[in-house]
Amino acid sequence: MLDVLAYLFQVFYHADGMPDVPKLASELADAGFEDDEIGEALAWLDDLGKVDLEPYAALAGRYLARQLHPDEADLLSPDALGYWYGLTQADALDAAECELVLDRVREAAPVGTGLERLQRLVLLAIWHKRHEHAALLIEDILFGRENATLH
């Protein structure tokens, strides 16, 4: 699904909006994406539209040293945990974004969160931002991975 999000980033990130869902689904199919990938991406976009940032507003723009509770760390795969620590050491996410991502990780318990799911949650937290820092992190997630497809 990250390939579909990479395509959406390239085509729509700097646009004023997204096309309607049927048109977008058709465009993604025309671009060669599989139906299951398209469905996952559309569900992700729906989640993106429902993200409520209000509960995190007081934390926005603040960078705090946030330690994971052992129960939170247990919900992340080893790769996801390493990725999380890299993000926090680089101050790639502010406190609001960290808490939003961790809330989503806890919501998925007890299933656990692997690297790709964690990256999708990070994208969910930062996609709405239109500044260079967010765009660089988005590009790193979408295009900096092994076997990433460029469209």
N, C-alpha and C positions, 0 to 999 in steps of 0.2 A: 504494500500500500504506500510505502514511502516514495516509490517511483511516481505514483499518481500525484502525491502531494508536491513532489519536485516539479512536475509538469504544471500544476496549479500555481506554484510559486513563480515559475518563469513567466507564465502567461498573465496571471491575474494579481499578483502581489501589489504591484504599483498602480493597478487600475482602481477606478472608483467603486468597484463592486464586482460581484460575481453574476454570471448569467443565471437565468432560472434553472431549476434542477433538471427538468427534461432536456433542455438545450445543452446543459453541461454534461449530462450523462451521454447524450448523443455525440458530443464533441470528444469526450474521453474514449468512447468506443471507436470513433473514427481515427483517433490517435493510436489505437492498437491495444488499449488496456482491456484486461479480462473483466467479465461481469462482476466477479467476486471482489476484485480490487476496486472497481468503480463503486460498488455498494458500500464497501468499508470506508472509502474516501468520502462519499456522500454522508454517511453516518457521522464521520469525524467532523465534517463541515457543519452538520446539524448541531453537534455538541459544541462546536466553536461558537455558533450563534446563541447558544444558551448559557455560555459562561457568564456567571455573575461575579464581577470584580468588586462589587461594593463591600462584601465582608472583609476584603483584603486592603481596602483603600488606605487605612492608617499605616500600613506597612510599605506601601508603594514608594519606590525610590530609596529605600533604606537597605543597606547591606549589613547584615548581622551574621555573626558566627553562629550558625545553626547546627547543633549536633543532632544526629539521628538517635532516636530512642532505639534500644535494641529490638523492640518489636517492629519498628519501621524498617530497620536494616534487614531484618529477617524476611521482609516482604519483597526485597530486591534480589534478583539473581546476582551472582558474583560480577558478571560483566556490567550489569546495571548499577550495582553499588560502586564499582570503580568509576564509571561514567559520572555518577552523581557526585562523588568526591572531587572529580576533576572540575565539574561545573562550579561547585562551591568554592574550591580553592582559587579559581579564576574569577570569582565574583561575577559569573556569567548571568546569574539570576538575582533579582532583588528579593527581599524578604517576602513580599507579597506573592511573587511568582513561585518561590520555593514552597510556601505554604499551600498554594493552589495545587501544585504538582503532588505534594505529599498527601493532601486531602484525597486526591483522585487515586493515589496508590493505596491508601487505606480503604477506600470504597471498594476496591477490587479484592480485598482480603477475603478469604484466605488463599485465593488463587496464586498470588505472587505476580511480580512484574519483571519481565525480561527487558533487555536493552532496547529493542525496537518499540515496545509499548511505552517505556519511559521516555524515549525520544519523541513519540507522538504526544505524550502528555506535556513535555517541555514546549513543543510546537504549539499546543493548545494554549499555553500560558503566555507565549510571546508573539504569536502570529499577528495579533491586532496592533502591535506597535509598529510604527513606521519610522524607526530611526536606524542609523547605520549599525549600531551594536546588535540590535535584534536581527537585522537582515544578515549579518555575518554569522550569527549563531544558527539561524535557519539554514543558510547555505552550507554550513559545516555539517549539520545533521543530515541534510538531504543529498548533498553532493560529495561530502568528504568520506563517505563510507565505501567499503569494498563492493564492487559490482554495481555501483550506482549507474542508472541509465540517464543519459542526458538526451533531452528531446529538442 
